């Protein structure tokens, strides 16, 4: 039986924290099987430009049928399934390498995923996790990666289903900007698995 690759990306800690909620969930589903699909989790640098290069390198090696990008949005109190990536990046928030927003990308002001964001959100809601579909992926590295990935995939692999999910902080984190509403890693894991199942059904992988 030929297995389909599912690439799940997450980020290293940033902003002085020692963990990132997205990687805490993603690393625990590395190797998870979903019908004929198997997950590979990849931790990306929280750095403009570099994260996109790391994504492209991993994509070319795996050639996955599904891409689920994840990141941490500590100020949000629920899971956000992102529909849209924007070209602009922050002019004030520095990444882990000390860089401000990267201007290297060129393209439309907004890119919208072709993946079924609402179906993914419905599947996550069935796990009892709080979730909404969002049209604002922020202006930091998460949005930069999402835009770069969608821009790359539009030319390299337009049939690949790709979407970004923001996760709230975990209860154990101490970010000053974090919402009082947190999401346990066990809940985040179930949410990501539900999202993968939804994408797999929509794309005919299972």
N, C-alpha and C positions, 0 to 999 in steps of 0.2 A: 504494500500500500504506500502510495506517495503522500508524504505529509506536506501540508502548507505551512509556511513560516508566518508567524505573527510577531512583529517587532513592537515591543513596548519600551518607550524611552522615558527616562526620568532625569532629574537634575541632582547634582551634588549640593550639599548645604551652602547657604549664602547668608549674607547679612550678619555674620558673627555666630550663627547657629552651628550646632554640631551634627544635626540631622536634617534631612529634607523629607517631608511627609510623602512626597511622590516616590522617592527611591525606597523608603521603608515599605511601601506597598508593592512596587514593581519588582523588587528583588525577590520577594516571596512567591511570585508567580512565574519566575524563570523556570522553564521546563514544563509548565502546566499544559496538559493535553486537553483539547476541546474538539472531539470528533477527529477529523483528519488534520487539525491545526495544532501546532505546538509553539509555545511562547518562548521568545528570547528577549530577556530584559537587558537594557543597556543604559548605564549611567553616563550622562553628558556633562560637559563642563558648563558652569554658569558663566559663560563668557560670550559676548557678541562675536559673530563670525565663526569662532572656533566650534561652537555647538552645531552649527549648520554643516561644517566640514565633517565633524564626527558623525553626524546623522547620515550624510551622503555616503561616507565610507562604509558604514554599517549596512545601509540599504543595499549598496552594490554587492556586498559580500553575501547577504542573506536573500535578496530579491523577494521580500515578503509579499504575501497577498493582502495583508492588513497591517496598517501602522496605527498604533495608539500612542500618542504622545501625552505625557502627563507632567504636571508641574504643581508647585505649591502656591496657593494664594491665601496666606494666613489671615488676611483681613476679611475674607469671605466666610460666611457661616454655613455654606452648603457647597456641594459638588456643582461645578459649572461645566457643561458640555459646550465647547466653543464652536460657533458657526463660522466666525469671521476672523481673519488675521489682517492686521493693518501694517502699512509700510513704515509709519513713523515709529521712532523709539525714543526713550527718555533722554532728555538733555541734562538731567540732574542726578539720576541714580546710577552709580558706577557698578560694574560687574565685578566678579571675583579677581579679575586681572587689573582692576582700576580703570577700565575703559568706560567712556560714556557711549551713548547710543551710536550704533554702527550705521554709516551711510553708504556702505559698499553695495547694498542691494539696489536694484532698479526694477521698476515694474508698476503695475496698477496701485492705486492708493489702498485698495482693499482686495483681498482674495477670499472667496467663500468656498468652504469644503463641499465636495459633492457627496460626501458620506452622510448617512441618514441621522442627523443630530437628534431629531425628536424621537426616533426609534431607540437610539442609544439611551436617551434620558428616560424613556418609559421603562426600558429594561432595568435601569439602575433604580428607578422608583420602586419597582417590584421587590427589591431587596430591603425596602423600608429606609433607605438612605435618603436624606434631603437632597434634591437635585433640581436644577433648572437649566434651560438652554440659554446661552449668553451670546451676545453679539459684540462683546468687548473683552478681548484677551489681554488687556492691559497694554503697557508701553515698555515693558522690561524684557528680559531675555526670553521668557516663555513665548511672548508674542513674536519676537524676532525669529525664534526657531520655527514657530508655526508658519510664519510667512515664508521663510526660506525653504522649508520642506514642501509646502504647497507649490511654490514657484518652481522648485526643482522637479517635483513629481509631474507637474503639468506637461513637461517636456519629455522626461525620462520614462515615466510609467503612469500615464493618465488613468488607467483602469484600477490602480491600487486605491483601496479605501483608506483614507487617512483623516484622523480627527484628533483634536486636543482636548484633554480634560484637566481642569484645575481642581485640586483637592484642598480642603481646609487643613489647618495645622492639626497635629495630633494633641491629645490631652497632656502629653508629657512635655511639649515644647513650651518655651517661656518668652516667645517673641512679644515685645511690647505692643506691637500693632495687631496682634492676633485677635480675631473675634472670640467672644466668650463661648460661642458655639463651635465645638471641635468635632473631629471625626476620628474614631479609633482606627488603627491600622487594619484590624480584622474586618471592619465595615468597609474600608477603602478597598481591600482585597476583593471582597464580594462584589463591590461596585464595578471594579475593573473587569472582573470575570464576566459579569453580566453585560458590560459594554462589548467585550470581545465576542460573546455569544450573539449579540444583536448584529454586530457587523458581519459575523460569519454567516448568519442566516441571510442577510441582505445581499451578500456577495456570492452566495451559493457554495461556500466552503464546506458547510455542513447542511 
